[in-house]
C-alpha cells in the first residue's frame, strides 16, 4: 500500500511542473531520475531539500549563460583585431618639429596675439604672487607686534604661485601654449616645439610682463613694497651659492618635466580614458617646488619672475644673486627636455635606428 504524501514531500509530477517553470529553456528535458520513480504519485524528493537544490541549479544556469555570452563577445572582439604585422607603428601622432627659424611667423596675427597673451599672463602672475608675498610679510612683521602665526604662511604663498599658474595656463594654453616662463619656453625650444624666433619673443614678452606686474604692486603699495623686499628672489642666509643653484636646477627640472609629460601626445592617446587637465599637474608642480625651496631662494624657477622683481626693487643683493635664477632654471629645463625626449621618448634610439637604416639603403 502506498503511503500518504506529506506536505514536505513533492511528487515527480510536481517536480516536472516546477522544473519547466524555472528552467523554460530545458522544457524538453526531464531529469533522468524519473526512471527510478515507481509512479508519478510516488514521493520523489523531500520538499525541504528540493528548494535549495533548485536554487543552486538556477544559479548555475545563470552562470553558464553569463560565461557563454562573455565568450561570444570575446570572439566578436577578436575578429576586429588586425593580424600580427598589420599594426601601425604607433597609435598616436607627434606634431612635426618646429623649424629652427620661421620668418613667416612674423607675418601672422596669431603670433602677435600669442605674445600679448604671454605678456598679460606673466603680468597677472607677478602681480598676484608678489602682492601675496608682501601681504604675508606685513601681517607677520614682528616690529608691528603682528601675530607670527597669522597671514597665509608659506603654504598660502605656494598656493598663490601654483594656483595662478593653473589658472593662467588654462586660460592661455589655446592661444600661446601658456608658457609664462622663459625656462619652459627654453625647454620647449630645445625639444623643437617652438621656433627660435617664437622662443626669443616669448621670453621678451614674459620679462616685460613681469616687470609691469611688479611695477603695479609697487604703484599700489609703495611703502609696503620697499619695506618688505619687493618679493625679490635672494639667496637666504645660511645657504651657499651651490645650494641655491642646485635648488633652482632641481625645481625647474620638476616643472619642465611635468610640462612635457602633461602635454605629451603619447599620453593623450594612451590615457584618453583618463580626463587629465594639463594645467592641473603643472600648477601642482609649481606649488610643490615652492614648498621645498621658498626657505632657500624664495623660489625662482622662472627667470622672468626673478628679473621683474629685481628691476623694480633694484637692490644690490637681488642683482648679485640674479645669475642663479637664470642659470639654474635654464640648466634644469635643458636636463628635463633631454630626459623626456631622448630617454623617456627614446629619441636617441629612434635617431640611431633611422641612421642605421639609411646606411643600408
C-alpha positions as a LaTeX table, in Angstrom:
\begin{tabular}{lrrr}
\hline
Residue & $x$ (\AA) & $y$ (\AA) & $z$ (\AA) \\
\hline
Unk1 & 0.00 & 0.00 & 0.00 \\
Unk2 & 1.23 & 3.43 & $-0.79$ \\
Unk3 & 1.77 & 5.89 & 1.98 \\
Unk4 & 0.18 & 9.31 & 2.03 \\
Unk5 & 2.13 & 12.25 & 0.68 \\
Unk6 & 3.39 & 14.61 & 3.37 \\
Unk7 & 3.21 & 18.38 & 2.98 \\
Unk8 & 7.01 & 18.41 & 2.99 \\
Unk9 & 7.27 & 15.99 & 0.08 \\
Unk10 & 6.84 & 16.56 & $-3.61$ \\
Unk11 & 5.91 & 14.06 & $-6.31$ \\
Unk12 & 7.64 & 13.67 & $-9.66$ \\
Unk13 & 4.71 & 15.33 & $-11.44$ \\
Unk14 & 5.05 & 18.39 & $-9.25$ \\
Unk15 & 8.83 & 18.36 & $-9.80$ \\
Unk16 & 8.33 & 18.31 & $-13.57$ \\
Unk17 & 5.99 & 21.29 & $-13.43$ \\
Unk18 & 8.40 & 23.29 & $-11.26$ \\
Unk19 & 11.40 & 22.30 & $-13.42$ \\
Unk20 & 9.65 & 23.57 & $-16.54$ \\
Unk21 & 8.62 & 26.81 & $-14.83$ \\
Unk22 & 12.08 & 27.66 & $-13.50$ \\
Unk23 & 14.10 & 26.40 & $-16.47$ \\
Unk24 & 11.93 & 27.01 & $-19.56$ \\
Unk25 & 14.93 & 26.56 & $-21.83$ \\
Unk26 & 15.06 & 22.92 & $-20.73$ \\
Unk27 & 11.34 & 22.13 & $-21.05$ \\
Unk28 & 12.08 & 19.23 & $-23.41$ \\
Unk29 & 14.46 & 17.68 & $-20.94$ \\
Unk30 & 13.24 & 15.92 & $-17.80$ \\
Unk31 & 15.82 & 14.75 & $-15.26$ \\
Unk32 & 16.56 & 11.05 & $-15.77$ \\
Unk33 & 15.86 & 10.32 & $-12.13$ \\
Unk34 & 12.20 & 9.78 & $-13.05$ \\
Unk35 & 13.19 & 6.35 & $-14.21$ \\
Unk36 & 13.64 & 5.25 & $-10.64$ \\
Unk37 & 10.23 & 6.52 & $-9.62$ \\
Unk38 & 7.63 & 3.79 & $-9.33$ \\
Unk39 & 4.83 & 6.09 & $-10.28$ \\
Unk40 & 4.09 & 9.74 & $-10.65$ \\
Unk41 & 2.37 & 9.60 & $-7.31$ \\
Unk42 & 5.50 & 8.32 & $-5.58$ \\
Unk43 & 7.21 & 10.93 & $-3.45$ \\
Unk44 & 10.27 & 11.96 & $-5.42$ \\
Unk45 & 12.12 & 14.29 & $-3.10$ \\
Unk46 & 11.78 & 15.93 & 0.25 \\
Unk47 & 10.47 & 19.46 & $-0.18$ \\
Unk48 & 12.95 & 20.86 & 2.36 \\
Unk49 & 15.87 & 19.53 & 0.24 \\
Unk50 & 14.39 & 20.34 & $-3.14$ \\
Unk51 & 14.19 & 24.13 & $-2.77$ \\
Unk52 & 17.96 & 24.64 & $-2.06$ \\
Unk53 & 18.79 & 22.26 & $-4.90$ \\
Unk54 & 16.50 & 24.13 & $-7.28$ \\
Unk55 & 18.07 & 27.44 & $-6.29$ \\
Unk56 & 21.56 & 26.07 & $-6.85$ \\
Unk57 & 20.63 & 24.76 & $-10.29$ \\
Unk58 & 19.10 & 28.12 & $-11.18$ \\
Unk59 & 22.29 & 29.96 & $-10.23$ \\
Unk60 & 24.41 & 27.52 & $-12.20$ \\
Unk61 & 22.22 & 28.14 & $-15.22$ \\
Unk62 & 22.68 & 31.91 & $-14.89$ \\
Unk63 & 26.44 & 31.46 & $-14.55$ \\
Unk64 & 26.56 & 29.27 & $-17.63$ \\
Unk65 & 24.56 & 31.82 & $-19.61$ \\
Unk66 & 26.93 & 34.61 & $-18.50$ \\
Unk67 & 30.04 & 32.65 & $-19.50$ \\
Unk68 & 28.51 & 31.80 & $-22.86$ \\
Unk69 & 27.68 & 35.43 & $-23.61$ \\
Unk70 & 31.13 & 36.54 & $-22.49$ \\
Unk71 & 32.85 & 34.05 & $-24.79$ \\
Unk72 & 30.67 & 35.16 & $-27.68$ \\
Unk73 & 31.59 & 38.80 & $-27.06$ \\
Unk74 & 35.26 & 37.88 & $-26.83$ \\
Unk75 & 35.07 & 36.02 & $-30.11$ \\
Unk76 & 33.44 & 39.04 & $-31.75$ \\
Unk77 & 36.15 & 41.36 & $-30.46$ \\
Unk78 & 38.96 & 39.16 & $-31.72$ \\
Unk79 & 37.54 & 39.32 & $-35.21$ \\
Unk80 & 38.19 & 43.07 & $-35.25$ \\
Unk81 & 41.82 & 42.77 & $-34.14$ \\
Unk82 & 44.22 & 43.01 & $-37.09$ \\
Unk83 & 46.60 & 40.18 & $-37.69$ \\
Unk84 & 50.16 & 40.38 & $-36.45$ \\
Unk85 & 52.22 & 42.70 & $-38.56$ \\
Unk86 & 49.30 & 44.87 & $-39.59$ \\
Unk87 & 49.55 & 47.24 & $-36.62$ \\
Unk88 & 50.70 & 50.78 & $-37.27$ \\
Unk89 & 53.99 & 51.83 & $-35.76$ \\
Unk90 & 52.23 & 53.82 & $-33.04$ \\
Unk91 & 48.73 & 54.80 & $-32.02$ \\
Unk92 & 49.50 & 58.50 & $-31.65$ \\
Unk93 & 50.88 & 61.25 & $-33.84$ \\
Unk94 & 53.61 & 63.63 & $-32.80$ \\
Unk95 & 53.31 & 67.14 & $-34.18$ \\
Unk96 & 56.01 & 67.93 & $-36.72$ \\
Unk97 & 59.10 & 69.60 & $-35.24$ \\
Unk98 & 59.08 & 73.36 & $-35.39$ \\
Unk99 & 61.57 & 74.93 & $-37.83$ \\
Unk100 & 64.65 & 76.39 & $-36.22$ \\
Unk101 & 63.87 & 79.81 & $-37.71$ \\
Unk102 & 60.46 & 80.59 & $-39.16$ \\
Unk103 & 60.29 & 84.15 & $-40.57$ \\
Unk104 & 56.71 & 83.57 & $-41.72$ \\
Unk105 & 55.55 & 83.73 & $-38.10$ \\
Unk106 & 56.28 & 87.44 & $-38.13$ \\
Unk107 & 53.57 & 87.94 & $-40.76$ \\
Unk108 & 50.79 & 86.20 & $-38.81$ \\
Unk109 & 48.41 & 87.88 & $-36.37$ \\
Unk110 & 48.24 & 84.68 & $-34.32$ \\
Unk111 & 51.93 & 85.14 & $-33.46$ \\
Unk112 & 51.42 & 88.63 & $-32.04$ \\
Unk113 & 48.24 & 87.53 & $-30.31$ \\
Unk114 & 50.31 & 84.84 & $-28.56$ \\
Unk115 & 52.88 & 87.46 & $-27.50$ \\
Unk116 & 50.15 & 89.60 & $-26.00$ \\
Unk117 & 48.75 & 86.58 & $-24.15$ \\
Unk118 & 52.18 & 85.77 & $-22.68$ \\
Unk119 & 52.71 & 89.41 & $-21.65$ \\
Unk120 & 49.34 & 89.74 & $-19.90$ \\
Unk121 & 49.57 & 86.29 & $-18.26$ \\
Unk122 & 53.00 & 87.00 & $-16.80$ \\
Unk123 & 51.89 & 90.44 & $-15.65$ \\
Unk124 & 48.94 & 88.96 & $-13.78$ \\
Unk125 & 51.09 & 86.16 & $-12.39$ \\
Unk126 & 53.63 & 88.57 & $-10.86$ \\
Unk127 & 51.02 & 90.98 & $-9.62$ \\
Unk128 & 49.05 & 88.38 & $-7.65$ \\
Unk129 & 52.02 & 86.41 & $-6.33$ \\
Unk130 & 54.26 & 89.31 & $-5.28$ \\
Unk131 & 51.31 & 91.01 & $-3.64$ \\
Unk132 & 50.67 & 87.80 & $-1.71$ \\
Unk133 & 54.29 & 87.67 & $-0.51$ \\
Unk134 & 54.24 & 91.29 & 0.64 \\
Unk135 & 50.87 & 90.86 & 2.29 \\
Unk136 & 52.13 & 87.85 & 4.24 \\
Unk137 & 55.23 & 89.69 & 5.46 \\
Unk138 & 53.19 & 92.72 & 6.52 \\
Unk139 & 50.78 & 90.61 & 8.59 \\
Unk140 & 53.59 & 88.79 & 10.41 \\
Unk141 & 56.01 & 91.69 & 10.95 \\
Unk142 & 57.39 & 91.39 & 14.49 \\
Unk143 & 58.16 & 95.12 & 14.54 \\
Unk144 & 54.42 & 95.75 & 14.37 \\
Unk145 & 53.70 & 93.16 & 17.09 \\
Unk146 & 51.86 & 91.15 & 14.48 \\
Unk147 & 50.79 & 87.58 & 15.04 \\
Unk148 & 53.62 & 85.36 & 13.85 \\
Unk149 & 51.11 & 82.63 & 13.07 \\
Unk150 & 48.91 & 84.97 & 11.06 \\
Unk151 & 48.77 & 85.51 & 7.34 \\
Unk152 & 48.71 & 82.87 & 4.67 \\
Unk153 & 52.10 & 81.42 & 5.58 \\
Unk154 & 54.48 & 79.62 & 3.24 \\
Unk155 & 51.69 & 77.22 & 2.35 \\
Unk156 & 49.50 & 80.10 & 1.20 \\
Unk157 & 52.32 & 81.64 & $-0.84$ \\
Unk158 & 52.94 & 78.32 & $-2.54$ \\
Unk159 & 49.22 & 78.02 & $-3.28$ \\
Unk160 & 49.23 & 81.52 & $-4.79$ \\
Unk161 & 52.03 & 80.65 & $-7.21$ \\
Unk162 & 50.70 & 77.22 & $-8.10$ \\
Unk163 & 47.09 & 78.36 & $-8.34$ \\
Unk164 & 47.92 & 81.28 & $-10.61$ \\
Unk165 & 49.93 & 79.03 & $-12.92$ \\
Unk166 & 46.98 & 76.64 & $-13.11$ \\
Unk167 & 44.55 & 79.44 & $-13.94$ \\
Unk168 & 46.77 & 81.26 & $-16.43$ \\
Unk169 & 47.95 & 78.15 & $-18.26$ \\
Unk170 & 44.34 & 77.08 & $-18.58$ \\
Unk171 & 43.39 & 80.48 & $-20.00$ \\
Unk172 & 46.28 & 80.90 & $-22.44$ \\
Unk173 & 47.16 & 77.34 & $-23.49$ \\
Unk174 & 44.98 & 77.55 & $-26.58$ \\
Unk175 & 46.49 & 80.88 & $-27.65$ \\
Unk176 & 50.19 & 80.82 & $-26.86$ \\
Unk177 & 50.73 & 77.45 & $-25.21$ \\
Unk178 & 50.67 & 79.02 & $-21.74$ \\
Unk179 & 54.43 & 79.17 & $-21.13$ \\
Unk180 & 54.56 & 82.18 & $-18.74$ \\
Unk181 & 58.17 & 81.23 & $-18.00$ \\
Unk182 & 61.35 & 81.64 & $-20.08$ \\
Unk183 & 62.67 & 78.34 & $-18.71$ \\
Unk184 & 59.60 & 76.48 & $-20.02$ \\
Unk185 & 59.97 & 78.23 & $-23.37$ \\
Unk186 & 63.66 & 77.31 & $-23.49$ \\
Unk187 & 62.92 & 73.66 & $-22.74$ \\
Unk188 & 60.26 & 73.50 & $-25.46$ \\
Unk189 & 62.65 & 75.18 & $-27.89$ \\
Unk190 & 65.28 & 72.52 & $-27.23$ \\
Unk191 & 62.64 & 69.88 & $-27.91$ \\
Unk192 & 61.77 & 71.67 & $-31.17$ \\
Unk193 & 58.28 & 72.52 & $-30.04$ \\
Unk194 & 58.74 & 76.21 & $-30.87$ \\
Unk195 & 60.99 & 78.07 & $-33.28$ \\
Unk196 & 63.90 & 80.28 & $-32.24$ \\
Unk197 & 62.03 & 83.46 & $-33.21$ \\
Unk198 & 58.98 & 82.48 & $-31.16$ \\
Unk199 & 61.12 & 81.42 & $-28.20$ \\
Unk200 & 63.05 & 84.70 & $-28.09$ \\
Unk201 & 59.96 & 86.85 & $-28.50$ \\
Unk202 & 58.10 & 84.86 & $-25.85$ \\
Unk203 & 60.93 & 85.46 & $-23.38$ \\
Unk204 & 60.92 & 89.18 & $-24.12$ \\
Unk205 & 57.14 & 89.38 & $-23.64$ \\
Unk206 & 57.35 & 87.39 & $-20.40$ \\
Unk207 & 60.10 & 89.57 & $-18.94$ \\
Unk208 & 58.27 & 92.78 & $-19.87$ \\
Unk209 & 55.05 & 91.42 & $-18.39$ \\
Unk210 & 56.84 & 90.51 & $-15.17$ \\
Unk211 & 58.35 & 93.99 & $-14.84$ \\
Unk212 & 54.97 & 95.60 & $-15.40$ \\
Unk213 & 53.25 & 93.26 & $-12.94$ \\
Unk214 & 55.71 & 94.03 & $-10.13$ \\
Unk215 & 55.53 & 97.70 & $-11.09$ \\
Unk216 & 51.79 & 97.65 & $-10.43$ \\
Unk217 & 52.38 & 96.15 & $-6.99$ \\
Unk218 & 54.82 & 98.94 & $-6.12$ \\
Unk219 & 52.48 & 101.59 & $-7.52$ \\
Unk220 & 49.62 & 100.43 & $-5.31$ \\
Unk221 & 51.65 & 99.61 & $-2.18$ \\
Unk222 & 54.90 & 101.58 & $-2.39$ \\
Unk223 & 55.67 & 101.80 & 1.31 \\
Unk224 & 54.96 & 98.13 & 1.98 \\
Unk225 & 56.78 & 97.13 & $-1.19$ \\
Unk226 & 60.04 & 98.81 & $-0.19$ \\
Unk227 & 59.77 & 97.74 & 3.44 \\
Unk228 & 59.26 & 94.03 & 2.76 \\
Unk229 & 61.71 & 93.34 & $-0.01$ \\
Unk230 & 59.51 & 93.70 & $-3.08$ \\
Unk231 & 59.15 & 89.95 & $-3.47$ \\
Unk232 & 62.66 & 89.76 & $-4.96$ \\
Unk233 & 64.46 & 86.41 & $-5.10$ \\
Unk234 & 67.58 & 86.33 & $-2.95$ \\
Unk235 & 69.71 & 83.55 & $-1.56$ \\
Unk236 & 68.72 & 83.13 & 2.09 \\
Unk237 & 71.26 & 83.48 & 4.89 \\
Unk238 & 72.94 & 80.21 & 5.81 \\
Unk239 & 72.89 & 78.78 & 2.29 \\
Unk240 & 75.80 & 78.85 & $-0.11$ \\
Unk241 & 75.67 & 79.53 & $-3.83$ \\
Unk242 & 75.87 & 75.86 & $-4.77$ \\
Unk243 & 72.85 & 75.01 & $-2.65$ \\
Unk244 & 70.81 & 77.81 & $-4.17$ \\
Unk245 & 71.84 & 76.88 & $-7.70$ \\
Unk246 & 71.04 & 73.22 & $-7.10$ \\
Unk247 & 67.62 & 74.11 & $-5.69$ \\
Unk248 & 66.80 & 76.13 & $-8.80$ \\
Unk249 & 68.02 & 73.42 & $-11.16$ \\
Unk250 & 66.04 & 70.65 & $-9.50$ \\
Unk251 & 62.95 & 72.79 & $-9.02$ \\
Unk252 & 62.89 & 73.83 & $-12.67$ \\
Unk253 & 63.51 & 70.25 & $-13.75$ \\
Unk254 & 60.38 & 69.18 & $-11.87$ \\
Unk255 & 58.35 & 71.92 & $-13.51$ \\
Unk256 & 59.53 & 71.46 & $-17.09$ \\
Unk257 & 59.40 & 67.67 & $-16.83$ \\
Unk258 & 55.78 & 67.99 & $-15.71$ \\
Unk259 & 55.05 & 70.29 & $-18.66$ \\
Unk260 & 56.45 & 67.74 & $-21.11$ \\
Unk261 & 54.57 & 64.87 & $-19.51$ \\
Unk262 & 51.24 & 66.69 & $-19.24$ \\
Unk263 & 51.32 & 67.77 & $-22.90$ \\
Unk264 & 52.77 & 64.55 & $-24.34$ \\
Unk265 & 50.64 & 63.38 & $-27.33$ \\
Unk266 & 51.54 & 59.79 & $-26.45$ \\
Unk267 & 49.94 & 60.20 & $-23.02$ \\
Unk268 & 46.88 & 61.80 & $-24.59$ \\
Unk269 & 46.44 & 58.79 & $-26.88$ \\
Unk270 & 47.16 & 56.01 & $-24.38$ \\
Unk271 & 45.33 & 57.60 & $-21.44$ \\
Unk272 & 42.42 & 59.10 & $-23.34$ \\
Unk273 & 40.05 & 57.39 & $-20.87$ \\
Unk274 & 41.54 & 59.48 & $-18.05$ \\
Unk275 & 40.40 & 63.10 & $-18.36$ \\
Unk276 & 43.57 & 64.83 & $-17.12$ \\
Unk277 & 43.56 & 68.61 & $-17.35$ \\
Unk278 & 47.14 & 69.56 & $-18.30$ \\
Unk279 & 47.28 & 72.85 & $-16.32$ \\
Unk280 & 46.42 & 71.00 & $-13.11$ \\
Unk281 & 49.61 & 68.92 & $-12.73$ \\
Unk282 & 51.67 & 71.90 & $-13.91$ \\
Unk283 & 50.16 & 74.09 & $-11.21$ \\
Unk284 & 50.71 & 71.39 & $-8.60$ \\
Unk285 & 54.36 & 71.07 & $-9.66$ \\
Unk286 & 54.86 & 74.81 & $-9.06$ \\
Unk287 & 53.09 & 74.50 & $-5.71$ \\
Unk288 & 55.24 & 71.59 & $-4.52$ \\
Unk289 & 58.51 & 73.19 & $-5.64$ \\
Unk290 & 57.66 & 76.39 & $-3.77$ \\
Unk291 & 57.02 & 74.45 & $-0.58$ \\
Unk292 & 60.50 & 72.97 & $-0.83$ \\
Unk293 & 62.58 & 75.94 & $-1.97$ \\
Unk294 & 60.99 & 79.09 & $-0.54$ \\
Unk295 & 63.27 & 78.90 & 2.54 \\
Unk296 & 66.36 & 78.64 & 0.29 \\
Unk297 & 65.95 & 81.10 & $-2.58$ \\
Unk298 & 62.40 & 82.33 & $-2.31$ \\
Unk299 & 61.81 & 80.01 & $-5.28$ \\
Unk300 & 62.65 & 81.39 & $-8.67$ \\
Unk301 & 62.30 & 78.60 & $-11.28$ \\
Unk302 & 61.13 & 81.42 & $-13.56$ \\
Unk303 & 63.74 & 83.91 & $-14.80$ \\
Unk304 & 61.06 & 86.45 & $-15.76$ \\
Unk305 & 59.64 & 86.39 & $-12.23$ \\
Unk306 & 63.10 & 86.95 & $-10.73$ \\
Unk307 & 64.05 & 89.66 & $-13.22$ \\
Unk308 & 60.82 & 91.61 & $-12.83$ \\
Unk309 & 61.17 & 91.77 & $-9.05$ \\
Unk310 & 64.87 & 92.69 & $-9.26$ \\
Unk311 & 64.28 & 95.51 & $-11.74$ \\
Unk312 & 61.56 & 97.18 & $-9.67$ \\
Unk313 & 63.14 & 96.50 & $-6.26$ \\
Unk314 & 66.63 & 97.42 & $-7.58$ \\
Unk315 & 68.81 & 96.47 & $-4.62$ \\
Unk316 & 72.34 & 95.11 & $-4.73$ \\
Unk317 & 71.54 & 91.79 & $-3.09$ \\
Unk318 & 68.83 & 90.99 & $-5.64$ \\
Unk319 & 71.17 & 91.79 & $-8.52$ \\
Unk320 & 74.13 & 89.93 & $-7.03$ \\
Unk321 & 72.10 & 86.69 & $-6.88$ \\
Unk322 & 70.29 & 87.26 & $-10.16$ \\
Unk323 & 72.52 & 84.92 & $-12.19$ \\
Unk324 & 71.41 & 81.98 & $-10.03$ \\
Unk325 & 67.83 & 82.50 & $-11.16$ \\
Unk326 & 68.79 & 82.40 & $-14.82$ \\
Unk327 & 71.48 & 79.72 & $-14.94$ \\
Unk328 & 69.64 & 77.33 & $-12.62$ \\
Unk329 & 66.28 & 77.37 & $-14.44$ \\
Unk330 & 67.84 & 77.13 & $-17.89$ \\
Unk331 & 70.04 & 74.20 & $-16.87$ \\
Unk332 & 67.09 & 72.45 & $-15.21$ \\
Unk333 & 64.92 & 73.00 & $-18.30$ \\
Unk334 & 67.63 & 71.61 & $-20.59$ \\
Unk335 & 68.01 & 68.48 & $-18.45$ \\
Unk336 & 64.25 & 67.95 & $-18.37$ \\
Unk337 & 64.00 & 68.33 & $-22.17$ \\
Unk338 & 66.83 & 65.85 & $-22.71$ \\
Unk339 & 65.42 & 63.36 & $-20.21$ \\
Unk340 & 61.91 & 63.40 & $-21.66$ \\
Unk341 & 62.79 & 63.49 & $-25.35$ \\
Unk342 & 65.83 & 61.21 & $-25.51$ \\
Unk343 & 65.25 & 58.80 & $-22.63$ \\
Unk344 & 61.53 & 58.51 & $-21.93$ \\
Unk345 & 60.54 & 59.02 & $-25.56$ \\
Unk346 & 63.65 & 57.14 & $-26.77$ \\
Unk347 & 64.55 & 59.89 & $-29.21$ \\
Unk348 & 68.20 & 58.87 & $-29.29$ \\
Unk349 & 67.36 & 55.22 & $-30.03$ \\
Unk350 & 64.95 & 56.22 & $-32.80$ \\
Unk351 & 67.51 & 58.54 & $-34.34$ \\
Unk352 & 70.17 & 55.82 & $-34.22$ \\
Unk353 & 67.79 & 53.31 & $-35.80$ \\
Unk354 & 66.93 & 55.76 & $-38.56$ \\
Unk355 & 70.62 & 56.38 & $-39.19$ \\
Unk356 & 71.39 & 52.66 & $-39.40$ \\
Unk357 & 68.52 & 52.01 & $-41.78$ \\
Unk358 & 69.63 & 54.83 & $-44.04$ \\
Unk359 & 73.19 & 53.48 & $-44.21$ \\
Unk360 & 71.93 & 50.12 & $-45.52$ \\
Unk361 & 69.92 & 51.62 & $-48.34$ \\
\hline
\end{tabular}
